[in-house]
Amino acid sequence: MKISRVRWACRRGMLELDVLFQPFVEAHYEQMTLEDKNIFVRLLEGEDPVLFAWFMGHEKCLDPELSKMVIRVRGREAP
């Protein structure tokens, strides 16, 4: 997916998600591997309430790839 489309997909209905996704994309997306880019795009396909629950720690993501990406976006792991 082109960076412009990823940037657009990062614009969410929840400000809490915007402040996580937008800076992450600007800082890290271009340098990510193709596999990681695909995982990140898959993460962006999630619904806002589900993503919010994962990022706030209210629920655990059961998909191991998405779970790692959540941790990475939150900044708890080096990109």
ABEGO torsion letter per residue (X at the ends): XBAAAAAAAABBABAAAAAAAAAAAAAAAAABBAAAAAAAAAAAABBAAAAAAAAAGABBBABAAAAAAAAAAAGABBX
